[in-house]
Amino acid sequence: MTEHVARFSSRVENYARYRPSYPPGVIDVLRSECGLTESSVVADVGSGTGLLSGLFLRNGNTVLGVEPNAAMRMAGERLLAQFGNFESIDGSAEATTLAAQSVAFVTAGQAFHWFDRVPTKKEFARILKPGGFVVLIWNERRLDSTPFLREYENFLLDYGTDYETVRHENVDSQIAQFFAPETFNLNSIENLQHFDFVALKGRLCSSSYTPEPGNPNFAPMLAKLEEIFEAHKRDGRVTFEYDTRIYYGHLSGSPNTG
C-alpha cells in the first residue's frame, strides 16, 4: 500500500463523521450540463467513506465505489448498506478493475490530488462510455472570508505536518493539463458546515496533515484549537464556509473523442 493510500487509515471514523457532505446542487449541475439521469452509471473513484457516492445513490444512480484503502472502503460499505444500487470495489484510480466503456460518469470527490495523473487519465478514458464525463469535485474551504477562517488557516500552517505540500488547492493548475487537449467547465456552489468544539476537533483530526495522538504537538494543537474556538464561537458554534467546486469535461482518448 502506497503512503498516500495508507495515510487516512487511522482517521476513518473522524472522516466519516465530520467531513462535509456535497450539496444537492451538484446533481442539478450535472443534470443540466452533462445530461445526468437516474439511469446513468457512475464510477466514484477514491470513494472513501461514501460521501459523494451517497449523493448519486439518493438520485437513483448505480454507483461503483472504487477505493484502495480497506478501512475507508469498509466504512463506506457500512454507511451505504441501505442502497442496493451500490457496489464496493477494491481498486484504484490507476487500475479500477472496471470493464471498458462501462460507465457514463467517472467522479472523484476530494481525491484527485492523490492520483497518479498519467495512468489515471488513461484508465478513466478506458472505462468511460462514448460521451462520458469526468467530474472532479472538492469542498474547498475558504481561507480568509471570516476572522475565524483566517485564524484557522494560520493555525494549520503552524501545526500541520505537511499541510502546505498536500493541500488540494495546489493542484488547480494541473486540472487543465489533465483534461488537455479537451477543455473543461467549472461550476461552484456554496456549502456550509457548523461545528461545536467536539465536532471541530473531529474535523481537524480527519485531516491527513495533522499530528495524531502520541505526537508531541498533538496536545498543544488541541489547546490552541480550543482557544481559537472560544474566541470566535457564536451560539456555541463556528462555521466552515466552502465552495464546492465541480470540474467536468471529456477526456482525449475516450470513445467520444477518438
C-alpha positions in Angstrom: 0.0 0.0 0.0 1.4 3.4 -1.0 1.9 6.1 1.6 -0.9 8.3 0.3 -3.4 5.4 0.4 -2.4 4.5 4.0 -2.4 7.9 5.5 -6.1 8.0 6.2 -6.4 4.5 7.8 -6.2 5.9 11.3 -8.7 8.7 10.6 -11.6 6.9 9.1 -14.1 7.5 12.0 -13.5 11.2 12.1 -13.5 11.4 8.3 -16.9 9.7 8.1 -18.5 11.8 10.9 -17.0 15.2 10.3 -16.1 15.8 6.7 -18.7 17.9 4.8 -21.2 16.3 2.5 -21.8 17.5 -1.0 -24.7 19.9 -1.8 -27.7 18.6 -3.8 -26.9 21.3 -6.3 -24.1 19.1 -7.7 -26.8 16.8 -9.1 -28.6 19.8 -10.6 -25.4 21.0 -12.3 -24.7 17.6 -13.8 -28.2 17.1 -15.0 -28.3 20.4 -16.8 -24.7 20.5 -18.1 -23.8 16.8 -18.6 -27.1 15.0 -19.1 -27.0 13.0 -15.9 -30.1 10.9 -15.4 -31.2 8.4 -12.8 -30.1 5.6 -15.1 -26.5 6.9 -15.5 -23.9 4.5 -14.1 -21.3 6.3 -12.0 -17.8 5.2 -11.1 -16.9 7.1 -7.9 -13.1 6.7 -7.7 -11.5 7.2 -4.4 -15.0 6.8 -2.9 -13.6 6.6 0.7 -16.4 6.6 3.3 -19.1 7.2 0.7 -19.9 10.9 1.0 -20.1 11.6 -2.7 -21.4 8.1 -3.6 -24.3 8.7 -1.4 -25.4 11.8 -3.3 -25.6 9.8 -6.5 -27.3 6.8 -4.8 -30.0 9.1 -3.5 -30.5 10.3 -7.0 -31.2 6.7 -8.1 -27.9 6.1 -9.9 -26.0 2.8 -9.8 -22.7 3.7 -8.2 -19.4 1.7 -8.4 -17.4 2.9 -5.5 -13.7 2.3 -6.2 -11.5 2.6 -3.1 -7.9 1.3 -2.4 -7.9 1.8 1.3 -9.6 -1.2 3.1 -10.6 0.7 6.2 -12.1 3.6 4.2 -13.8 1.1 1.9 -15.4 -0.8 4.7 -16.7 2.4 6.3 -18.3 3.3 3.0 -19.9 -0.1 2.8 -21.4 0.3 6.3 -22.6 3.9 5.5 -24.2 2.9 2.2 -25.5 -0.6 3.2 -29.1 0.6 2.7 -28.6 1.1 -1.1 -29.0 -1.9 -3.3 -27.6 0.1 -6.2 -24.1 0.5 -4.7 -21.2 -1.8 -5.5 -18.0 -1.5 -3.5 -14.8 -2.3 -5.4 -11.2 -2.8 -4.3 -9.4 -0.8 -6.9 -7.6 2.5 -7.6 -7.7 5.4 -9.9 -4.9 3.9 -11.9 -6.4 0.4 -12.0 -10.2 0.5 -11.3 -10.8 -3.2 -12.4 -13.9 -1.9 -14.2 -14.8 -3.0 -17.7 -14.0 -0.9 -20.7 -16.8 1.6 -21.7 -18.9 0.6 -18.7 -19.8 4.0 -17.1 -21.3 7.3 -18.1 -19.5 9.3 -15.4 -16.3 9.0 -13.5 -16.3 11.1 -10.4 -13.7 11.9 -7.7 -14.7 13.7 -4.6 -11.8 15.2 -2.6 -9.5 12.6 -4.1 -8.0 13.7 -7.5 -5.0 15.3 -5.9 -3.8 11.9 -4.6 -3.9 10.2 -8.1 -1.0 9.4 -10.4 -2.4 11.5 -13.2 -0.9 10.0 -16.3 -2.1 6.4 -15.7 -5.3 7.7 -14.2 -6.2 9.6 -17.3 -5.6 6.5 -19.5 -7.8 4.4 -17.1 -10.6 6.9 -17.0 -10.7 7.2 -20.8 -10.8 3.4 -21.0 -13.8 2.9 -18.7 -15.9 5.8 -20.0 -18.8 5.2 -22.4 -18.9 7.3 -25.6 -19.8 10.9 -24.5 -18.9 10.2 -20.9 -17.8 12.8 -18.4 -15.1 13.0 -15.8 -16.2 15.1 -12.8 -13.7 16.2 -10.2 -15.2 17.7 -7.1 -13.8 19.5 -4.0 -15.3 21.1 -1.0 -12.7 23.9 -0.9 -12.6 25.6 2.5 -12.5 29.4 2.2 -9.2 30.6 3.8 -9.9 34.2 4.7 -13.6 35.0 4.3 -14.1 35.4 8.1 -11.8 36.1 11.0 -12.3 32.6 12.3 -11.3 31.0 8.9 -8.2 33.3 8.7 -7.0 32.2 12.1 -7.8 28.6 11.4 -5.7 28.7 8.2 -2.7 30.2 10.1 -3.2 27.5 12.8 -2.9 24.8 10.1 0.3 26.4 8.8 1.7 26.3 12.3 0.7 22.8 13.3 0.2 20.8 10.1 2.8 18.2 9.4 2.9 18.6 5.6 -0.1 20.9 5.0 1.4 23.2 2.5 2.6 20.3 0.4 -0.6 18.2 0.2 -3.5 20.7 0.4 -5.6 20.2 -2.7 -5.6 23.8 -3.7 -2.1 23.1 -5.1 -3.4 21.0 -7.9 -5.8 23.6 -9.5 -3.2 24.4 -12.2 -2.9 20.7 -13.1 -6.5 20.1 -13.9 -6.3 21.8 -17.3 -3.3 19.6 -18.1 -5.3 16.5 -17.1 -8.2 17.4 -19.5 -6.0 18.7 -22.3 -6.3 18.9 -25.3 -10.0 18.8 -24.3 -11.5 21.7 -22.4 -13.4 21.6 -19.1 -16.0 23.6 -17.3 -16.1 24.8 -13.7 -19.1 25.4 -11.5 -19.2 26.4 -7.9 -21.8 26.1 -5.1 -21.7 27.5 -1.6 -21.6 24.8 1.2 -21.6 25.5 4.9 -20.7 23.3 7.9 -21.4 24.3 11.6 -19.3 22.8 14.5 -19.4 22.7 18.2 -16.0 22.1 19.7 -16.2 18.3 19.7 -17.1 18.4 16.0 -14.4 20.9 15.2 -11.8 18.7 16.8 -13.1 15.7 14.8 -13.0 17.7 11.6 -9.4 18.7 12.4 -8.3 15.2 13.2 -9.9 13.9 10.0 -7.1 15.7 8.0 -4.1 13.7 7.0 -1.7 16.5 7.6 -2.4 17.0 11.3 -0.4 15.4 14.2 -2.0 12.3 15.8 -2.1 11.2 19.5 1.4 10.4 20.6 2.9 13.2 18.6 4.3 15.9 21.0 2.4 18.6 19.1 -0.9 16.9 19.4 -1.9 18.3 22.9 -0.6 21.8 22.1 -2.5 21.7 18.8 -5.8 20.9 20.6 -5.2 23.5 23.2 -4.7 26.1 20.5 -7.8 24.9 18.6 -9.9 25.4 21.7 -8.5 28.9 22.2 -9.5 29.8 18.6 -12.9 28.2 19.0 -13.6 30.2 22.2 -12.6 33.4 20.5 -14.8 33.0 17.5 -17.8 30.9 18.6 -21.3 32.2 18.1 -24.1 30.4 20.0 -21.6 27.7 20.8 -20.6 27.1 17.2 -18.2 28.1 14.4 -18.8 27.8 10.7 -16.7 26.4 7.9 -17.5 28.1 4.6 -16.7 26.0 1.5 -17.0 26.5 -2.3 -18.0 23.1 -3.7 -16.0 23.3 -7.0 -17.2 21.0 -9.8 -14.8 20.5 -12.7 -16.3 18.5 -15.6 -15.4 17.6 -19.1 -14.4 14.8 -21.6 -11.0 13.2 -22.0 -8.9 12.9 -25.1 -8.6 9.2 -25.9 -12.0 8.3 -24.5 -14.5 6.9 -27.1 -16.3 10.2 -27.6 -13.1 12.0 -28.7 -11.4 9.2 -30.6 
